[in-house]
Amino acid sequence: MPNKKHSHEELYRCLGEVIALRRKRMGLSQEELSEASGVDRSFLSSVERGKRNPSFGTVASIASGLKMRYTRLISNCEQCIASKKAS
């Protein structure tokens, strides 16, 4: 049986990677995404590094700031996890 703590850590790392990648592709700084999403910049930075675990509401706010659907953001996280497992 997989270690749930480990799998959750991987999920949050992938979430951070997906958020940072999208933000950079959009040409946004963390400060700009913070303003667009209403999420504190230092918290956002911690999320991007996989150090903080945001609530559903916070993830939805970040997705909105990234001009994407919440479900798309989560789908991208699932793809990230699958690619890490495959390698």
N, CA, C and O atoms as CSV, one atom per row, in Angstrom:
chain,resi,resn,atom,element,x,y,z
A,1,MET,N,N,0.861,-1.190,0.000
A,1,MET,CA,C,0.000,0.000,0.000
A,1,MET,C,C,0.896,1.239,0.000
A,1,MET,O,O,1.820,1.332,0.808
A,2,PRO,N,N,0.628,2.207,-0.913
A,2,PRO,CA,C,1.470,3.398,-0.967
A,2,PRO,C,C,1.325,4.256,0.289
A,2,PRO,O,O,0.262,4.316,0.907
A,3,ASN,N,N,2.404,4.905,0.637
A,3,ASN,CA,C,2.414,5.804,1.784
A,3,ASN,C,C,1.620,7.057,1.427
A,3,ASN,O,O,2.010,7.796,0.522
A,4,LYS,N,N,0.510,7.305,2.125
A,4,LYS,CA,C,-0.347,8.452,1.805
A,4,LYS,C,C,0.364,9.777,1.996
A,4,LYS,O,O,0.178,10.694,1.195
A,5,LYS,N,N,1.174,9.900,3.039
A,5,LYS,CA,C,1.897,11.141,3.271
A,5,LYS,C,C,2.821,11.430,2.093
A,5,LYS,O,O,2.902,12.561,1.614
A,6,HIS,N,N,3.517,10.388,1.633
A,6,HIS,CA,C,4.421,10.562,0.497
A,6,HIS,C,C,3.645,10.981,-0.756
A,6,HIS,O,O,4.073,11.882,-1.477
A,7,SER,N,N,2.505,10.329,-1.018
A,7,SER,CA,C,1.733,10.654,-2.220
A,7,SER,C,C,1.151,12.065,-2.136
A,7,SER,O,O,1.032,12.750,-3.152
A,8,HIS,N,N,0.791,12.497,-0.932
A,8,HIS,CA,C,0.287,13.864,-0.787
A,8,HIS,C,C,1.395,14.874,-1.017
A,8,HIS,O,O,1.165,15.914,-1.635
A,9,GLU,N,N,2.589,14.585,-0.532
A,9,GLU,CA,C,3.721,15.479,-0.757
A,9,GLU,C,C,3.995,15.614,-2.250
A,9,GLU,O,O,4.276,16.708,-2.740
A,10,GLU,N,N,3.912,14.503,-2.966
A,10,GLU,CA,C,4.119,14.516,-4.422
A,10,GLU,C,C,3.035,15.351,-5.110
A,10,GLU,O,O,3.316,16.102,-6.044
A,11,LEU,N,N,1.812,15.211,-4.641
A,11,LEU,CA,C,0.711,15.992,-5.199
A,11,LEU,C,C,0.960,17.489,-5.033
A,11,LEU,O,O,0.789,18.257,-5.980
A,12,TYR,N,N,1.361,17.902,-3.839
A,12,TYR,CA,C,1.595,19.322,-3.598
A,12,TYR,C,C,2.818,19.842,-4.353
A,12,TYR,O,O,2.839,20.994,-4.787
A,13,ARG,N,N,3.844,18.986,-4.509
A,13,ARG,CA,C,5.002,19.394,-5.320
A,13,ARG,C,C,4.580,19.615,-6.769
A,13,ARG,O,O,4.971,20.601,-7.394
A,14,CYS,N,N,3.783,18.693,-7.298
A,14,CYS,CA,C,3.315,18.826,-8.681
A,14,CYS,C,C,2.401,20.041,-8.831
A,14,CYS,O,O,2.473,20.750,-9.835
A,15,LEU,N,N,1.555,20.280,-7.856
A,15,LEU,CA,C,0.693,21.453,-7.903
A,15,LEU,C,C,1.550,22.713,-8.019
A,15,LEU,O,O,1.282,23.580,-8.850
A,16,GLY,N,N,2.566,22.805,-7.190
A,16,GLY,CA,C,3.461,23.955,-7.239
A,16,GLY,C,C,4.159,24.094,-8.574
A,16,GLY,O,O,4.278,25.198,-9.105
A,17,GLU,N,N,4.621,22.978,-9.123
A,17,GLU,CA,C,5.292,23.006,-10.425
A,17,GLU,C,C,4.352,23.493,-11.518
A,17,GLU,O,O,4.732,24.308,-12.358
A,18,VAL,N,N,3.128,22.992,-11.501
A,18,VAL,CA,C,2.140,23.364,-12.516
A,18,VAL,C,C,1.803,24.859,-12.412
A,18,VAL,O,O,1.713,25.549,-13.428
A,19,ILE,N,N,1.622,25.344,-11.201
A,19,ILE,CA,C,1.311,26.765,-11.000
A,19,ILE,C,C,2.468,27.628,-11.478
A,19,ILE,O,O,2.257,28.596,-12.207
A,20,ALA,N,N,3.688,27.288,-11.077
A,20,ALA,CA,C,4.854,28.087,-11.468
A,20,ALA,C,C,5.048,28.080,-12.979
A,20,ALA,O,O,5.341,29.119,-13.571
A,21,LEU,N,N,4.887,26.923,-13.605
A,21,LEU,CA,C,5.055,26.831,-15.052
A,21,LEU,C,C,4.034,27.700,-15.790
A,21,LEU,O,O,4.385,28.442,-16.706
A,22,ARG,N,N,2.779,27.598,-15.385
A,22,ARG,CA,C,1.728,28.396,-16.022
A,22,ARG,C,C,1.979,29.890,-15.804
A,22,ARG,O,O,1.851,30.688,-16.732
A,23,ARG,N,N,2.332,30.254,-14.589
A,23,ARG,CA,C,2.600,31.667,-14.270
A,23,ARG,C,C,3.715,32.205,-15.149
A,23,ARG,O,O,3.595,33.290,-15.718
A,24,LYS,N,N,4.793,31.453,-15.261
A,24,LYS,CA,C,5.932,31.894,-16.069
A,24,LYS,C,C,5.580,31.963,-17.549
A,24,LYS,O,O,6.007,32.882,-18.248
A,25,ARG,N,N,4.802,30.993,-18.029
A,25,ARG,CA,C,4.365,31.015,-19.434
A,25,ARG,C,C,3.512,32.244,-19.727
A,25,ARG,O,O,3.524,32.770,-20.840
A,26,MET,N,N,2.774,32.690,-18.721
A,26,MET,CA,C,1.941,33.885,-18.889
A,26,MET,C,C,2.752,35.167,-18.723
A,26,MET,O,O,2.252,36.263,-18.976
A,27,GLY,N,N,3.999,35.024,-18.301
A,27,GLY,CA,C,4.853,36.197,-18.097
A,27,GLY,C,C,4.508,36.973,-16.846
A,27,GLY,O,O,4.739,38.180,-16.774
A,28,LEU,N,N,3.953,36.282,-15.852
A,28,LEU,CA,C,3.560,36.932,-14.604
A,28,LEU,C,C,4.613,36.709,-13.525
A,28,LEU,O,O,5.216,35.639,-13.444
A,29,SER,N,N,4.825,37.716,-12.707
A,29,SER,CA,C,5.638,37.553,-11.505
A,29,SER,C,C,4.744,36.950,-10.422
A,29,SER,O,O,3.523,36.904,-10.567
A,30,GLN,N,N,5.360,36.495,-9.351
A,30,GLN,CA,C,4.556,36.009,-8.229
A,30,GLN,C,C,3.685,37.134,-7.682
A,30,GLN,O,O,2.540,36.906,-7.292
A,31,GLU,N,N,4.223,38.336,-7.654
A,31,GLU,CA,C,3.455,39.487,-7.154
A,31,GLU,C,C,2.220,39.724,-8.024
A,31,GLU,O,O,1.134,39.980,-7.505
A,32,GLU,N,N,2.387,39.638,-9.339
A,32,GLU,CA,C,1.249,39.851,-10.245
A,32,GLU,C,C,0.197,38.757,-10.077
A,32,GLU,O,O,-1.001,39.040,-10.072
A,33,LEU,N,N,0.644,37.508,-9.939
A,33,LEU,CA,C,-0.314,36.426,-9.712
A,33,LEU,C,C,-0.992,36.595,-8.359
A,33,LEU,O,O,-2.183,36.318,-8.214
A,34,SER,N,N,-0.237,37.044,-7.382
A,34,SER,CA,C,-0.803,37.304,-6.066
A,34,SER,C,C,-1.947,38.313,-6.159
A,34,SER,O,O,-3.016,38.111,-5.582
A,35,GLU,N,N,-1.713,39.383,-6.881
A,35,GLU,CA,C,-2.748,40.412,-7.049
A,35,GLU,C,C,-3.942,39.875,-7.833
A,35,GLU,O,O,-5.089,40.162,-7.491
A,36,ALA,N,N,-3.678,39.098,-8.883
A,36,ALA,CA,C,-4.762,38.573,-9.723
A,36,ALA,C,C,-5.603,37.523,-9.002
A,36,ALA,O,O,-6.792,37.373,-9.285
A,37,SER,N,N,-4.985,36.797,-8.073
A,37,SER,CA,C,-5.687,35.699,-7.405
A,37,SER,C,C,-6.179,36.044,-6.007
A,37,SER,O,O,-7.061,35.374,-5.469
A,38,GLY,N,N,-5.603,37.095,-5.421
A,38,GLY,CA,C,-5.966,37.439,-4.050
A,38,GLY,C,C,-5.278,36.555,-3.020
A,38,GLY,O,O,-5.690,36.510,-1.861
A,39,VAL,N,N,-4.227,35.850,-3.441
A,39,VAL,CA,C,-3.476,34.972,-2.550
A,39,VAL,C,C,-2.168,35.670,-2.190
A,39,VAL,O,O,-1.473,36.187,-3.064
A,40,ASP,N,N,-1.837,35.683,-0.903
A,40,ASP,CA,C,-0.627,36.332,-0.433
A,40,ASP,C,C,0.600,35.834,-1.199
A,40,ASP,O,O,0.729,34.632,-1.432
A,41,ARG,N,N,1.497,36.732,-1.593
A,41,ARG,CA,C,2.648,36.382,-2.410
A,41,ARG,C,C,3.571,35.381,-1.715
A,41,ARG,O,O,4.062,34.449,-2.353
A,42,SER,N,N,3.809,35.562,-0.432
A,42,SER,CA,C,4.702,34.632,0.262
A,42,SER,C,C,4.063,33.238,0.377
A,42,SER,O,O,4.762,32.228,0.306
A,43,PHE,N,N,2.753,33.188,0.552
A,43,PHE,CA,C,2.062,31.901,0.585
A,43,PHE,C,C,2.143,31.252,-0.789
A,43,PHE,O,O,2.411,30.056,-0.905
A,44,LEU,N,N,1.911,32.047,-1.827
A,44,LEU,CA,C,1.985,31.562,-3.200
A,44,LEU,C,C,3.376,30.985,-3.486
A,44,LEU,O,O,3.499,29.925,-4.099
A,45,SER,N,N,4.409,31.681,-3.044
A,45,SER,CA,C,5.777,31.205,-3.219
A,45,SER,C,C,5.962,29.845,-2.544
A,45,SER,O,O,6.580,28.945,-3.114
A,46,SER,N,N,5.436,29.700,-1.352
A,46,SER,CA,C,5.541,28.429,-0.629
A,46,SER,C,C,4.772,27.314,-1.331
A,46,SER,O,O,5.211,26.164,-1.337
A,47,VAL,N,N,3.632,27.651,-1.919
A,47,VAL,CA,C,2.850,26.671,-2.673
A,47,VAL,C,C,3.659,26.216,-3.884
A,47,VAL,O,O,3.744,25.020,-4.165
A,48,GLU,N,N,4.252,27.169,-4.598
A,48,GLU,CA,C,5.033,26.826,-5.788
A,48,GLU,C,C,6.219,25.919,-5.450
A,48,GLU,O,O,6.639,25.111,-6.279
A,49,ARG,N,N,6.749,26.049,-4.254
A,49,ARG,CA,C,7.876,25.213,-3.828
A,49,ARG,C,C,7.414,23.915,-3.173
A,49,ARG,O,O,8.239,23.111,-2.742
A,50,GLY,N,N,6.099,23.707,-3.097
A,50,GLY,CA,C,5.567,22.487,-2.496
A,50,GLY,C,C,5.679,22.449,-0.994
A,50,GLY,O,O,5.603,21.379,-0.392
A,51,LYS,N,N,5.861,23.609,-0.375
A,51,LYS,CA,C,6.053,23.695,1.077
A,51,LYS,C,C,4.769,23.961,1.843
A,51,LYS,O,O,4.711,23.726,3.050
A,52,ARG,N,N,3.743,24.447,1.162
A,52,ARG,CA,C,2.451,24.734,1.824
A,52,ARG,C,C,1.352,23.973,1.084
A,52,ARG,O,O,1.453,23.721,-0.116
A,53,ASN,N,N,0.317,23.619,1.813
A,53,ASN,CA,C,-0.795,22.858,1.274
A,53,ASN,C,C,-2.039,23.746,1.220
A,53,ASN,O,O,-2.714,23.929,2.233
A,54,PRO,N,N,-2.342,24.292,0.055
A,54,PRO,CA,C,-3.477,25.213,-0.048
A,54,PRO,C,C,-4.815,24.494,0.030
A,54,PRO,O,O,-4.929,23.314,-0.302
A,55,SER,N,N,-5.821,25.234,0.478
A,55,SER,CA,C,-7.192,24.714,0.519
A,55,SER,C,C,-7.771,24.677,-0.900
A,55,SER,O,O,-7.190,25.240,-1.827
A,56,PHE,N,N,-8.912,24.015,-1.057
A,56,PHE,CA,C,-9.598,24.005,-2.349
A,56,PHE,C,C,-9.885,25.425,-2.813
A,56,PHE,O,O,-9.704,25.759,-3.984
A,57,GLY,N,N,-10.333,26.249,-1.885
A,57,GLY,CA,C,-10.663,27.631,-2.221
A,57,GLY,C,C,-9.451,28.398,-2.717
A,57,GLY,O,O,-9.545,29.174,-3.668
A,58,THR,N,N,-8.317,28.181,-2.076
A,58,THR,CA,C,-7.095,28.862,-2.500
A,58,THR,C,C,-6.653,28.375,-3.872
A,58,THR,O,O,-6.237,29.175,-4.709
A,59,VAL,N,N,-6.739,27.067,-4.110
A,59,VAL,CA,C,-6.382,26.532,-5.428
A,59,VAL,C,C,-7.308,27.121,-6.489
A,59,VAL,O,O,-6.860,27.458,-7.584
A,60,ALA,N,N,-8.582,27.246,-6.176
A,60,ALA,CA,C,-9.537,27.835,-7.117
A,60,ALA,C,C,-9.185,29.298,-7.393
A,60,ALA,O,O,-9.284,29.753,-8.533
A,61,SER,N,N,-8.781,30.025,-6.374
A,61,SER,CA,C,-8.382,31.430,-6.554
A,61,SER,C,C,-7.133,31.535,-7.421
A,61,SER,O,O,-7.048,32.403,-8.289
A,62,ILE,N,N,-6.175,30.661,-7.187
A,62,ILE,CA,C,-4.955,30.670,-7.994
A,62,ILE,C,C,-5.283,30.327,-9.443
A,62,ILE,O,O,-4.781,30.971,-10.364
A,63,ALA,N,N,-6.120,29.320,-9.645
A,63,ALA,CA,C,-6.530,28.950,-11.008
A,63,ALA,C,C,-7.175,30.135,-11.708
A,63,ALA,O,O,-6.899,30.395,-12.880
A,64,SER,N,N,-8.022,30.843,-11.005
A,64,SER,CA,C,-8.669,32.029,-11.563
A,64,SER,C,C,-7.628,33.078,-11.949
A,64,SER,O,O,-7.717,33.679,-13.019
A,65,GLY,N,N,-6.650,33.297,-11.085
A,65,GLY,CA,C,-5.581,34.248,-11.375
A,65,GLY,C,C,-4.748,33.834,-12.571
A,65,GLY,O,O,-4.167,34.672,-13.260
A,66,LEU,N,N,-4.694,32.520,-12.811
A,66,LEU,CA,C,-3.954,31.986,-13.959
A,66,LEU,C,C,-4.838,31.881,-15.206
A,66,LEU,O,O,-4.415,31.374,-16.245
A,67,LYS,N,N,-6.072,32.369,-15.077
A,67,LYS,CA,C,-7.051,32.344,-16.162
A,67,LYS,C,C,-7.256,30.929,-16.722
A,67,LYS,O,O,-7.240,30.691,-17.930
A,68,MET,N,N,-7.445,30.019,-15.783
A,68,MET,CA,C,-7.728,28.647,-16.174
A,68,MET,C,C,-8.762,28.055,-15.223
A,68,MET,O,O,-8.943,28.541,-14.106
A,69,ARG,N,N,-9.425,27.019,-15.670
A,69,ARG,CA,C,-10.402,26.351,-14.820
A,69,ARG,C,C,-9.696,25.547,-13.748
A,69,ARG,O,O,-8.610,25.009,-13.962
A,70,TYR,N,N,-10.327,25.478,-12.607
A,70,TYR,CA,C,-9.823,24.687,-11.484
A,70,TYR,C,C,-9.578,23.252,-11.937
A,70,TYR,O,O,-8.541,22.666,-11.626
A,71,THR,N,N,-10.532,22.690,-12.671
A,71,THR,CA,C,-10.417,21.303,-13.105
A,71,THR,C,C,-9.219,21.106,-14.034
A,71,THR,O,O,-8.584,20.051,-14.009
A,72,ARG,N,N,-8.911,22.096,-14.841
A,72,ARG,CA,C,-7.754,22.010,-15.735
A,72,ARG,C,C,-6.456,22.026,-14.921
A,72,ARG,O,O,-5.516,21.293,-15.228
A,73,LEU,N,N,-6.412,22.846,-13.906
A,73,LEU,CA,C,-5.239,22.906,-13.041
A,73,LEU,C,C,-5.009,21.553,-12.373
A,73,LEU,O,O,-3.877,21.072,-12.320
A,74,ILE,N,N,-6.064,20.946,-11.868
A,74,ILE,CA,C,-5.957,19.644,-11.219
A,74,ILE,C,C,-5.577,18.568,-12.236
A,74,ILE,O,O,-4.778,17.682,-11.931
A,75,SER,N,N,-6.135,18.637,-13.422
A,75,SER,CA,C,-5.785,17.691,-14.482
A,75,SER,C,C,-4.295,17.775,-14.815
A,75,SER,O,O,-3.638,16.753,-15.014
A,76,ASN,N,N,-3.769,19.000,-14.873
A,76,ASN,CA,C,-2.340,19.178,-15.136
A,76,ASN,C,C,-1.500,18.581,-14.008
A,76,ASN,O,O,-0.421,18.043,-14.255
A,77,CYS,N,N,-1.989,18.675,-12.774
A,77,CYS,CA,C,-1.297,18.065,-11.631
A,77,CYS,C,C,-1.269,16.544,-11.779
A,77,CYS,O,O,-0.248,15.906,-11.523
A,78,GLU,N,N,-2.391,15.976,-12.191
A,78,GLU,CA,C,-2.449,14.526,-12.388
A,78,GLU,C,C,-1.471,14.091,-13.469
A,78,GLU,O,O,-0.822,13.053,-13.338
A,79,GLN,N,N,-1.361,14.872,-14.533
A,79,GLN,CA,C,-0.402,14.564,-15.593
A,79,GLN,C,C,1.029,14.637,-15.078
A,79,GLN,O,O,1.861,13.806,-15.441
A,80,CYS,N,N,1.317,15.615,-14.245
A,80,CYS,CA,C,2.635,15.763,-13.644
A,80,CYS,C,C,2.966,14.545,-12.795
A,80,CYS,O,O,4.067,14.005,-12.898
A,81,ILE,N,N,2.046,14.111,-11.970
A,81,ILE,CA,C,2.265,12.947,-11.117
A,81,ILE,C,C,2.491,11.692,-11.970
A,81,ILE,O,O,3.391,10.901,-11.690
A,82,ALA,N,N,1.672,11.517,-13.004
A,82,ALA,CA,C,1.811,10.348,-13.878
A,82,ALA,C,C,3.164,10.338,-14.571
A,82,ALA,O,O,3.781,9.282,-14.714
A,83,SER,N,N,3.629,11.500,-14.999
A,83,SER,CA,C,4.920,11.547,-15.692
A,83,SER,C,C,6.065,11.243,-14.723
A,83,SER,O,O,7.064,10.642,-15.119
A,84,LYS,N,N,5.931,11.646,-13.475
A,84,LYS,CA,C,6.973,11.359,-12.472
A,84,LYS,C,C,7.003,9.867,-12.137
A,84,LYS,O,O,8.070,9.294,-11.918
A,85,LYS,N,N,5.826,9.247,-12.101
A,85,LYS,CA,C,5.763,7.812,-11.816
A,85,LYS,C,C,6.331,6.991,-12.970
A,85,LYS,O,O,6.920,5.930,-12.765
A,86,ALA,N,N,6.141,7.508,-14.202
A,86,ALA,CA,C,6.614,6.797,-15.388
A,86,ALA,C,C,8.128,6.862,-15.531
A,86,ALA,O,O,8.735,6.000,-16.167
A,87,SER,N,N,8.737,7.888,-14.937
A,87,SER,CA,C,10.199,8.027,-15.101
A,87,SER,C,C,10.989,7.377,-13.999
A,87,SER,O,O,12.219,7.419,-14.014
